[in-house]
Amino acid sequence: MKEKNSETKKAKSPKQIREATKLTTSKLALKLGLKTNELNRKFVQMGYLEKKGKNFDLTKKGKLAGGIWKSNGTRGYILWEENTL
């Protein structure tokens, strides 16, 4: 009789699947041939982000455009659809 693996694979939720297809701002900028700060400025101009001190906050309009704010415990970041621009 074979022993079961102690790490059972969990099925991903629909939310996890959606987030897995999104890119961080820096990865999206790279894909578009832009610097991250250039893309952040574009998102501010479009109303998707607002600058607060050194950080950017996702606006309601940014959320409607598909932006998702996430945190890894120490830093926050935003995920975007590949075709956001």
PyMOL commands that set and color helices and strands:
alter all, ss='L'
color gray80, all
select helices_A, chain A and resi 14-20+25-32+36-46+60-64
alter helices_A, ss='H'
color red, helices_A
select strands_A, chain A and resi 23-24+49-52+55-58+68-71+76-80
alter strands_A, ss='S'
color yellow, strands_A
deselect
rebuild
show_as cartoon
